[in-house]
Amino acid sequence: QVQLVESGGGLVQPGGSLRLSCEGFRVSFSLYSLSWYRQTPGKDRELVAYIGTISGSTSYADAVKGRFTISRDNVKNAVYLQMNSLKPEEKDVYYCKAALGQVNYWGQGTQVTVSS
């Protein structure tokens, strides 16, 4: 079955950087729009960044504009999220999503903790 596997989470100090990766298995990312979301326990999942298919157009939540960058590599079947200048309140589980029409695939999530 389709599987999305995130990696790259961990502990980082405030102001630090992390690069998240999400690799797809048994799914062709080139056909899908790709997104990163994050979620704090007890709250709704929040869209962080989006990248389209053909044009690779991107969009970001206002809170991360200028600090986060989403990119994709269709050859490697992967999507990335470069996160700079991280803040303590951005401690969350980060999820990738692949979407095509009504079909959505989610990864299992990777924990990001921002703390000194």
Legacy VTK file of the C-alpha trace (Angstrom):
# vtk DataFile Version 3.0
C-alpha trace
ASCII
DATASET POLYDATA
POINTS 116 float
0.000 0.000 0.000
0.963 3.636 -0.289
3.292 4.845 2.418
4.715 8.259 3.234
7.657 8.278 5.624
8.824 11.467 7.315
12.233 11.962 8.885
14.455 14.755 10.133
12.611 15.776 13.260
14.325 16.155 16.587
15.402 18.593 19.247
16.731 21.992 18.232
17.460 25.174 20.145
15.396 28.310 19.539
16.700 30.032 16.437
18.022 26.782 15.052
17.214 24.911 11.865
15.903 21.531 10.829
15.234 19.937 7.480
12.323 17.533 7.299
12.075 14.923 4.576
9.139 12.871 3.370
9.600 9.983 0.988
6.748 8.266 -0.824
6.505 4.543 -1.513
4.142 2.954 -4.050
2.981 6.413 -5.060
4.275 8.736 -7.758
4.795 12.134 -6.160
5.026 13.824 -9.550
1.232 13.518 -9.888
0.432 14.892 -6.442
0.416 18.246 -4.748
2.470 17.999 -1.564
2.048 19.733 1.745
3.439 19.919 5.240
1.134 20.259 8.241
1.790 20.435 11.949
-0.326 19.589 14.955
-0.238 20.277 18.665
-2.106 17.749 20.830
-5.688 18.878 21.293
-5.624 21.240 18.339
-6.503 20.954 14.655
-3.826 20.093 12.148
-2.441 23.304 10.613
-1.242 23.751 7.030
2.341 25.001 7.049
3.445 24.862 3.416
2.229 23.654 0.031
3.884 22.939 -3.281
2.013 22.268 -6.505
2.744 19.723 -9.193
3.709 21.007 -12.624
4.649 24.606 -11.872
5.907 23.878 -8.389
4.097 26.912 -7.053
4.397 27.304 -3.296
2.421 28.881 -0.507
3.062 29.248 3.217
1.232 29.967 6.410
1.812 33.573 7.435
3.561 32.439 10.605
6.372 30.726 8.696
6.836 32.955 5.647
10.454 33.900 5.151
11.693 31.171 7.502
10.439 27.893 6.013
10.991 26.595 2.486
9.184 23.671 0.879
10.738 21.858 -2.068
10.190 18.649 -3.972
12.285 16.142 -5.877
10.094 14.044 -8.154
13.022 11.818 -9.120
13.610 10.873 -5.494
9.854 10.892 -4.805
10.397 13.217 -1.896
9.290 16.511 -0.414
11.310 18.602 2.017
10.707 21.350 4.531
13.663 23.534 5.472
12.846 25.267 8.748
15.000 28.148 9.947
14.796 30.430 12.966
12.609 27.953 14.810
10.579 29.166 17.768
9.634 27.260 20.944
5.949 27.456 20.065
6.657 25.504 16.872
7.155 22.334 18.868
4.706 20.039 17.067
4.330 16.814 15.175
4.908 17.583 11.497
3.110 15.588 8.798
3.466 15.421 5.048
0.505 14.942 2.748
0.186 13.961 -0.892
-3.086 14.960 -2.569
-4.644 14.225 -5.937
-8.300 15.104 -6.330
-10.193 13.441 -3.485
-7.310 11.164 -2.614
-5.086 12.126 0.311
-2.169 10.215 1.742
-0.562 11.129 5.057
2.676 10.235 6.705
2.945 9.096 10.296
4.481 12.349 11.488
7.818 13.418 12.895
8.265 15.234 16.198
9.956 18.611 16.269
10.917 20.048 19.651
12.314 23.554 19.984
13.841 24.074 23.385
16.986 25.303 25.073
LINES 1 117
116 0 1 2 3 4 5 6 7 8 9 10 11 12 13 14 15 16 17 18 19 20 21 22 23 24 25 26 27 28 29 30 31 32 33 34 35 36 37 38 39 40 41 42 43 44 45 46 47 48 49 50 51 52 53 54 55 56 57 58 59 60 61 62 63 64 65 66 67 68 69 70 71 72 73 74 75 76 77 78 79 80 81 82 83 84 85 86 87 88 89 90 91 92 93 94 95 96 97 98 99 100 101 102 103 104 105 106 107 108 109 110 111 112 113 114 115
